[in-house]
Structures are given as C-alpha cells and as structure tokens.
Amino acid sequence: MTDKILSEVTNGIGWIIYNNPERRNAVSLAMAEKVTQIISDHSENEAVRVVVIRGEGGKSFVAGQDISEFEELRSTPDGIKRYERITNGMYDGVRHCPKPVIAMIEGYCMGGGMALACACDIRICSDNSVFAIPAGRLGISYRPNFTRWILETVGGPTTKEILFTARRYDAAEALQIGLVNRVTSVDELDGYVREYANSIAQNAPLSIRASKRITNTVANSASEWDHDAMQEFIDACSNSDDYTEGRRAFMEKRTPNFKGK
C-alpha cells in the first residue's frame, strides 16, 4: 500500500513507524489505511503484548493530515466523507486496540499528532518535544473524538487552554499538565521506551486487556457502562491459567511466565 508506514514485531512489541520525515510524518490517506490494517494485525497477533507508535527522522512524531492531498481528496462532499471515514478508522483503531499502546514522541507533536498521541494509552517523549493544537489559528474546529481524548488526558480546563490559546508546550510543561507520562533525553528515549514496553509485556495479558477495557469504559458516564462486558473481562482473568501462574509465582518468589490464557 505504501512504504510510508513501517511495522515489525520484536520481543513482544508491535511497532508502527510513520516513515514520512520529509513532511514531518504528515499522514496521507494511504498511510492512514495501512495503520488501520497494522493495528488490527497487532491486535490479533498473540506474539504482540504491547504496541509502540513512533515517527521516523527525529524531528516529528506525527504532524496530522497531509494537507497537500486536500485539493484532490477533500474537494467534494463524498470525498470529505470518505476521507474522514478512513482517517477516523486509523485514530479509532489505535484508541480501541485491546492491547496497551505507547506513543514514543520525539520533536513536534501537533494537531492531529496530538490526537493520535492521546488516543494511545501512554505517552513518553524526549526533552526536545513540542506540543500544540493550532486549530484556533487556522479557523477550524477540532473533531469531537479528538477533543474527548485530550480532555481525558489533561482535564477540561487545560483542554480549553490548549485549544483557546493554540500555544506551544515544551516537554517540561507537557509533563506538568499530564499530557505525557515520562520525559527522557533524546539519546535515552529509544532504550527507555523498549524497557518500559517490556515491563508491560511481562505482565499477564488478560489482566492488562481487562484493565484497559475497564478504565476506558468507566471514563464514560455511568449510564454508558456495559457492566456485563466488564464482568466478562474480570471473570476471564479469574478463570485463566495466568491467574494460577501469577499466584504460584508470587508464593514461590519467582518471575511469572504468562501465556495470555
């Protein structure tokens, strides 16, 4: 489909790499389609315990949509609907991936890139990273799903500040407001993220899956909660071989060997 998106699986980590550095990893429609397919593949691959998303080139995580395509692909109502369906498929695919998804951020993380980062579960950035949503300076509105993910990450008042001011936040400010979970130096970023992801990959897959689903569900209003679905995840953990293995490993003071079953 496109060589602008790369993927690999190593040591339980499924990587998704935006490989368009000459355009600060701006996302073309073909790139969005490929990410949607890869995130689905990683979701179904039992060898993948954690997904990590990063941008190639060291200057940008993801810069949002590739505006150069708009004239051709977003010039008619039908074209706009198709474009938004495909791009939303990418964002929603990341958001609803049943496995933990980490955004590995280096350099600029702007606009749609911020939405993608906040669709992930955890954000780890280098100390040269810069964050902003410039919608207010462009005369456009941020999508409702994008806005919700930002709000869930930093809260209502800070979301309004980000959108109203369109200002840029450096890595230290991003950490302070809760936009990112961790900050490292540029040189340490890759190794830190791999170690961090590996620490998650070693935990019980069913437990992690349940934790993600339930956390995302209870973030909704109580009237939207699917109690039966959440109980199924809880029961799956309690009835699993991994639960037995975790209990025995704890008693035997050894590292558990989880199988995701």
MIROVO-699498 format. One line per field, with one value per residue (C-alpha): residue in one letter; residue number from 0; z, x, y. Coordinates in Angstrom, 3 decimals. Layout:
BEGIN
resn <- c(A	...)
resi <- c(NUM	...)
w <- c(Z	...)
u <- c(X	...)
v <- c(Y	...)
END
This chain:
BEGIN
resn <- c(M	T	D	K	I	L	S	E	V	T	N	G	I	G	W	I	I	Y	N	N	P	E	R	R	N	A	V	S	L	A	M	A	E	K	V	T	Q	I	I	S	D	H	S	E	N	E	A	V	R	V	V	V	I	R	G	E	G	G	K	S	F	V	A	G	Q	D	I	S	E	F	E	E	L	R	S	T	P	D	G	I	K	R	Y	E	R	I	T	N	G	M	Y	D	G	V	R	H	C	P	K	P	V	I	A	M	I	E	G	Y	C	M	G	G	G	M	A	L	A	C	A	C	D	I	R	I	C	S	D	N	S	V	F	A	I	P	A	G	R	L	G	I	S	Y	R	P	N	F	T	R	W	I	L	E	T	V	G	G	P	T	T	K	E	I	L	F	T	A	R	R	Y	D	A	A	E	A	L	Q	I	G	L	V	N	R	V	T	S	V	D	E	L	D	G	Y	V	R	E	Y	A	N	S	I	A	Q	N	A	P	L	S	I	R	A	S	K	R	I	T	N	T	V	A	N	S	A	S	E	W	D	H	D	A	M	Q	E	F	I	D	A	C	S	N	S	D	D	Y	T	E	G	R	R	A	F	M	E	K	R	T	P	N	F	K	G	K)
resi <- c(0	1	2	3	4	5	6	7	8	9	10	11	12	13	14	15	16	17	18	19	20	21	22	23	24	25	26	27	28	29	30	31	32	33	34	35	36	37	38	39	40	41	42	43	44	45	46	47	48	49	50	51	52	53	54	55	56	57	58	59	60	61	62	63	64	65	66	67	68	69	70	71	72	73	74	75	76	77	78	79	80	81	82	83	84	85	86	87	88	89	90	91	92	93	94	95	96	97	98	99	100	101	102	103	104	105	106	107	108	109	110	111	112	113	114	115	116	117	118	119	120	121	122	123	124	125	126	127	128	129	130	131	132	133	134	135	136	137	138	139	140	141	142	143	144	145	146	147	148	149	150	151	152	153	154	155	156	157	158	159	160	161	162	163	164	165	166	167	168	169	170	171	172	173	174	175	176	177	178	179	180	181	182	183	184	185	186	187	188	189	190	191	192	193	194	195	196	197	198	199	200	201	202	203	204	205	206	207	208	209	210	211	212	213	214	215	216	217	218	219	220	221	222	223	224	225	226	227	228	229	230	231	232	233	234	235	236	237	238	239	240	241	242	243	244	245	246	247	248	249	250	251	252	253	254	255	256	257	258	259	260)
w <- c(0.000	0.983	2.296	4.437	7.238	8.617	11.003	12.890	15.897	18.289	21.812	22.274	20.986	17.828	16.224	13.966	12.396	10.477	7.800	6.116	7.704	4.765	5.610	9.384	9.193	7.872	7.262	3.747	3.169	2.110	5.318	7.403	5.680	6.323	10.018	10.434	8.974	11.053	14.328	13.541	12.831	16.083	17.975	16.702	16.959	20.228	19.968	20.419	24.031	23.613	20.631	20.224	17.730	16.678	13.875	11.762	11.428	14.956	14.208	14.482	15.965	13.598	12.037	11.375	7.935	4.725	3.592	0.088	-0.592	0.377	-3.035	-4.707	-1.974	0.040	-2.703	-2.768	-0.035	-0.915	-0.920	2.510	3.926	2.538	3.761	7.295	7.413	6.552	8.810	11.720	11.199	11.963	15.097	16.401	15.639	17.895	20.564	20.697	20.318	23.116	23.926	25.573	23.043	23.779	21.866	21.568	20.857	19.617	18.272	17.113	18.110	16.617	15.720	14.589	16.021	19.461	18.856	17.879	20.947	23.233	21.538	22.879	26.485	27.486	26.114	26.540	24.963	24.528	26.176	22.827	22.107	21.357	21.599	20.196	18.627	16.246	15.272	16.676	14.416	11.367	11.860	12.179	14.904	16.493	15.989	18.950	19.348	19.283	21.871	24.140	24.138	25.005	27.752	29.218	29.242	30.791	32.027	30.915	31.915	30.407	27.228	26.854	27.395	24.737	22.232	23.076	23.096	20.383	22.218	22.182	25.199	25.743	27.240	30.825	30.564	28.916	31.866	34.348	32.878	32.480	28.699	28.831	31.369	31.143	29.672	28.765	26.880	23.120	23.442	26.078	24.502	22.412	25.139	27.785	25.710	24.912	28.584	29.591	26.993	28.004	31.636	30.492	28.112	31.011	32.875	32.427	29.030	30.139	33.170	31.052	28.499	31.233	32.859	29.596	28.698	32.151	32.506	29.139	29.999	33.425	31.879	30.255	32.241	34.416	32.181	29.327	31.278	29.929	33.229	31.651	29.291	32.132	34.263	31.389	31.367	35.142	35.003	32.145	34.365	37.426	35.429	33.493	33.680	34.032	37.322	38.618	37.350	38.875	42.246	42.289	41.141	43.900	46.542	45.071	44.805	41.108	37.909	36.412	32.876	31.471	28.340	27.887	28.537)
u <- c(0.000	2.738	6.298	5.488	4.326	6.654	5.876	7.749	7.342	10.262	10.270	6.526	6.437	4.493	5.944	4.135	6.516	5.364	8.040	7.419	10.137	10.453	6.904	7.317	5.418	2.224	-0.362	-1.606	-4.820	-2.810	-0.802	-3.986	-5.358	-2.159	-2.003	-5.592	-4.605	-1.423	-3.127	-5.694	-2.902	-1.123	-4.396	-4.905	-1.271	-0.725	3.012	2.314	1.828	2.372	2.175	4.562	3.941	6.708	7.732	10.866	13.508	13.821	12.084	8.407	6.083	3.147	2.099	-1.550	-3.123	-1.178	-2.782	-1.318	-3.951	-6.924	-7.462	-7.783	-9.358	-11.473	-12.924	-16.418	-18.909	-18.454	-14.686	-14.770	-16.932	-14.607	-11.521	-12.889	-14.096	-10.638	-8.698	-11.078	-10.521	-6.833	-7.409	-10.202	-8.162	-5.388	-7.841	-9.698	-6.739	-7.222	-3.510	-1.552	-0.394	2.563	3.285	7.055	7.335	10.390	10.228	6.980	3.609	0.995	-2.688	-3.743	-0.475	-1.673	-4.932	-3.029	-0.794	-3.803	-5.569	-2.659	-2.636	0.773	2.930	6.716	8.617	12.129	13.062	13.106	9.434	6.919	3.134	0.330	-3.114	-3.143	-6.838	-7.629	-5.005	-6.334	-10.014	-11.014	-12.585	-11.056	-13.100	-15.259	-13.381	-10.034	-11.265	-12.516	-9.158	-7.332	-9.866	-9.463	-5.698	-5.375	-8.868	-11.397	-9.757	-6.378	-8.018	-9.715	-6.411	-4.710	-7.498	-8.210	-4.594	-3.147	0.153	3.093	4.070	7.579	8.274	8.548	5.167	3.629	4.742	3.448	-0.053	-0.215	-0.067	2.851	3.715	7.504	10.267	13.754	16.724	16.809	19.639	17.812	14.353	14.556	16.092	13.743	10.633	11.798	12.453	9.142	7.202	8.983	7.964	4.321	4.802	5.961	2.667	-0.449	-2.028	-5.601	-5.166	-3.737	-6.526	-9.173	-7.538	-7.539	-11.125	-12.484	-10.504	-11.757	-15.313	-15.534	-14.241	-17.677	-20.701	-22.131	-25.197	-22.903	-21.180	-21.516	-21.398	-21.828	-18.887	-16.656	-17.610	-16.684	-13.175	-12.896	-14.107	-11.711	-8.819	-10.063	-10.578	-7.309	-4.175	-2.270	-4.068	-2.916	0.615	0.707	-0.474	2.023	4.909	4.115	4.156	7.333	9.018	9.839	9.050	5.736	5.628	2.338	0.811	-2.255	-4.573)
v <- c(0.000	2.487	2.430	5.474	3.171	0.502	-2.331	-5.017	-7.285	-7.786	-9.199	-8.879	-5.285	-4.454	-1.327	1.144	3.660	6.742	6.987	10.340	12.515	14.920	16.068	15.764	12.470	14.043	11.312	10.600	8.664	5.608	5.838	6.011	2.912	0.986	1.947	0.752	-2.625	-2.913	-2.040	-4.747	-7.241	-6.379	-6.704	-10.256	-11.377	-13.258	-12.579	-8.859	-7.791	-4.029	-1.657	1.295	4.114	6.480	8.825	8.427	11.129	12.508	15.823	14.940	12.325	12.820	16.110	15.291	15.000	15.654	18.918	18.556	15.861	18.025	19.627	16.241	14.116	16.569	18.758	17.198	16.176	12.492	12.905	14.522	11.713	9.050	10.882	11.279	7.665	6.369	8.736	8.163	4.437	4.985	7.048	4.836	1.719	2.991	4.123	0.809	-1.544	-4.103	-4.023	-1.186	1.402	3.687	6.888	7.388	11.117	12.979	16.521	18.103	16.635	18.954	18.957	15.507	14.206	15.284	13.432	10.287	10.556	10.965	8.054	5.995	4.789	6.130	8.954	9.053	11.937	13.290	16.569	18.390	17.650	20.392	20.072	22.239	22.236	25.233	24.926	28.375	29.955	28.128	28.899	25.238	23.101	20.038	16.846	15.681	12.391	14.217	16.711	13.953	12.182	15.402	16.115	12.634	13.150	16.626	17.565	20.162	23.468	22.545	21.251	24.627	26.412	24.274	24.932	28.567	29.778	27.468	27.940	25.558	23.471	22.159	18.736	20.020	21.758	18.702	16.585	19.155	19.223	15.435	15.414	12.952	10.270	10.392	12.589	11.373	12.749	12.240	9.712	7.669	7.694	4.517	2.378	3.753	3.032	-0.500	-1.223	0.354	-1.640	-4.828	-4.302	-4.260	-7.192	-9.372	-8.897	-11.043	-10.224	-10.914	-8.678	-5.851	-6.258	-6.115	-3.091	-1.160	-2.017	-1.227	2.010	3.245	2.206	3.853	7.088	7.297	8.412	5.640	5.359	4.258	1.495	-2.026	-3.876	-7.316	-6.778	-5.572	-8.583	-10.899	-9.420	-9.802	-13.419	-14.220	-13.170	-15.061	-18.266	-18.105	-20.211	-16.933	-16.242	-19.621	-18.963	-15.478	-16.761	-19.629	-17.418	-14.950	-17.692	-19.216	-15.782	-16.161	-14.275	-15.473	-16.884	-15.621	-17.164	-14.988	-17.949)
END
